[in-house]
Amino acid sequence: MNDNRKSPSGNTSLVLYNQSNGVCPICGRPLMYEKSGRKHKGFQAAHIYPNSPTKAEEELLKDEERLSLDVNHEANLVPLCLVCHGRFDKPRTVPEYRELVSVKKTLQKQAEERELWYEYNLESDIRQIIETLSNLEETDDECKSQFSYDVRKVDQKTDASLSNLTKQKIKTNVRYYFNEVRKTFAAVDSEKLNTANIIASQVKIYYLKQKQKKFSQQEIYDNCVKWIDAKTKHRSSDACEIIVSFFIQNCEVFDDNPK
């Protein structure tokens, strides 16, 4: 039996490490450890589909999904701690193989999402809006009731991929903060014309790009919150959720038709 194993390059190892956020995607153990004041590699690049499968392994996995026909391609590699790698390889089982395929797909999608965060720009003026929302005092019942009748739009445009908890959060944010966000955008617009329209367009494009990549609504919502959070330098994740809820109600997100 020939062994086709190739040690991954330094760049590939770094990609794999970053893709898993520095922890074993199976057990959560850190992939680096410190000894004598230095960091040491504590993981191996595991082949999801074996690099030199035995006849038994070929038969076992013949009907299973493969992420790459090149066993040494990054798509077929995942960083595992030494314990999890040994357990995965011997003996190889279909349930564990499917689990690792699923793990790798998730890591790939998360990496793709992070690339999108930095690929798409967002006007810096959004920070002023986040700051304003972060400093809002509790809204009263009168403000709440002014818009409560219209949160039905959220139900009309969301699907089953969005969790009930997230949907309720969006509706609550719309009910309490939609008018406040709209007033804040208007205030920014009065100082810098068309800022609100530019930001709305940027959010719409970012949403459509994710939809093009077939992300679920839950993934799109979470990713939009993380994107705004990253662009505003982590000023307030709560305010970012309010902003995304505003754009869902305002039709930039989860709505492909022009307003």
N, C-alpha and C positions, 0 to 999 in steps of 0.2 A: 504494500500500500504506500503510495507516494504522499508525502506531507506537503501540502501547498501553503502552509502557514507562512505569512510574512509579518514581520514586526511592524506595527503601524508607525508612520513617521511621527516626528515630534509635533507637527501641525495637526495630524489626525488625533493624536492623544489629547492635545489641547482642546480640539473641537469636541471630542467625546466627554472630556472632563467638564467643559463649560455647559455642554448640552444637558448634563445631569445635575447642574448646579453644585458640583463637588461632592455629591453623596451617592452611595450605591442606590440605584433605583428600585432594588428589591427590598433591602433591609434598612436603608437609611444611614448606614455606617459611613463616616467621612472617608473619602477616597485618598486622602493624604494624611500622614501622621507625622508628628514631630519627635525627633530624637537627637540628643546632643546639640540642641539649638538649631537644627536644620529640618526642613520639610522633606519627606520622602514619599515616593509613590506607593500607594497601598492598593492599587487596583490593576486589573488586566483587561485588555480589550477582548471580550468574549465574542466568539462567532455564534450568531443566532442559529443559522444553518451551519452545520459543522464544516470545517475547512477541508477535511478529508474523511467524508462519511464512510462508515463500514456498510456492508451490504444490508445489514439489519437496520441501520439508521436510514439508509436510502428507502428501504421498504416502509419503515415507520413514518417517514415524512413525505412520501411520494405525492400525497394529495394536499399537503399543507402549503399555505401561502409563503412565498419567498419575497423578501424585500429587495433583493438584488441577485442576479445570476452569478455575479462575481463575488465569491465568498469573502474576499478581502476588501471589498468596497465598504466605505464608511457606513452605508445603509444597512449592512449586515453585521455591524459591530456595535456593541454596547458595553460601557464600562461597568464592571462588577468588582466588588471586593473579592478577595481571594477565597473566602468561605463560600460565597454565593456562586462564584464561578465554578468551583469544584463540585458543588452540589448540582448545578445545572448540567454539567457535562456528564456526570456519572451517577446513575445511568440517565440517559436522555429520555424524556417522556413527552408525549404530545401535549398534555395540559401545560407543562412548564414552557414548552416551545411556544405555544399560543400566547401564553402570558407575556413572554419576552418580546414577541412580535408586537403585541399591543402596547407594551411599555415603550418600545422603540418608536412606534408611530406617535405616541403621545409626546415623547421627547423631541421628535422632529417637528411636530406641529408647534410646540412651545417655542422652539428655536426660530421657526418661521415667524411666529407672532412677534418675538423680540426684534427681529430684523425689521418688521413693519413699523414698530414703534419709532424707530430712528430714521426710517426711509421717508416717512410722511411728516411734513412740517405742520405746525400749529402756531398761529399768531401768538407772540409773546404777551399780548394784551389779555389773553385768557387768564394769566396769573392774577391780574387785578380783579377779575370776576371771582376767581377762587378765593382770594383774600377777603372780598366783600362777603361772600357766602359763609366763610369760616367765622366771621365776626358777627353774623346775624344773631339777634336775640330771638327767643322763642316766638314763633308766629301765633297770633291769636285765632280764636275760632271764627271770627268774622272773615279774616283773610283766607282761612281754610275753606269756608263755605262758598266763597266767590268762584271757585273753580272746581269744586268737588263733582259737579254734574258731568264734567267732560272727560273724566279719567276712563270712560268706557273705550276711548280710542286705543288704550293700551291693550285691552282684551281683543280688539278687532285686528290688531296687527301682529300679535305674538303667537307662537306655536308651542307645541308640546315639549320642544327641546329646552325651553326656558323654565327653570324650576318655579314652583308656586311661591317659594320664599322670595326669589328675585323679582317675580312679577308683582308681588305685594309691596316690596320695597320701592319699585318703580312707581306704582300707583300712589303710594304714600308721599313720595318725593314730589310727584306732580301736584297732588292735592295741596300740599303745604307750601311748595316753593316755586311753582311755575311762574306766578306773577312776579315774584321777587327776582327771579333770574331774568325775566323779560325786562324789568325795570333797570336791572344792572347793566344789561346789554345796551339799553337805550342811553344810559348815562355815559358808557364808554363811547358809544357812537357820536354823542354830542361833542366829545372832545376829539374824536378821530373818525371821520365819516366812513361809513361802510364797513367798519370793523366787524360788526355782528354778521353781516352777509358773508364776509370772507371766512370767518371762523365756521359758520354754518356750512359753507361750501367745502371746506377742508374736512369737516366731520363727515359730510355726505360721501366724499370721495374715499375716505378711509373706510367707511362702512361698506361701500360698493366693492372695494378691493378685497375685503374679507369675504363678502358674499360670493365673489368670483372664485375664491379659493374653497368655496363650499364649507365654510365654518358654520357651525350651528349658531342659533340665536344666543344660547348661553355663552358660547365661546366669544361671540362678537361683543356681547355686553361686557363680559369680564375684561376682554382685551381693550375695549374703548376706555374703560375706567383706568386700566394700567397705563395706556398710552397718554391720556391727559395727565395722570399722576406723574409720569416720567417727564413730560414736557413742562410741567409746572414745578419740577424739582421737588416732588413729594411734599407739597404744602399741606394738602388735606385730602385723604382718600374719600372721606364722607362728602366733601364738596364736589369731588370728581363724579361720584355716583349721582349727585343731584343734577350736575350738568348733563350727564348721559341720559338721565331720565327726561330732562327737558327736551333734548333733541329727539328722543323717541316720540314724545307727545307732539313735538313740533314737525315731525315727519322726515327729519334727516336720517334717522336710523329706523330700520325695520319697515321702511316704506320706499318703494322704488319709483313711485310716481311723483312728478313735480307738484309742488304746492299750488 
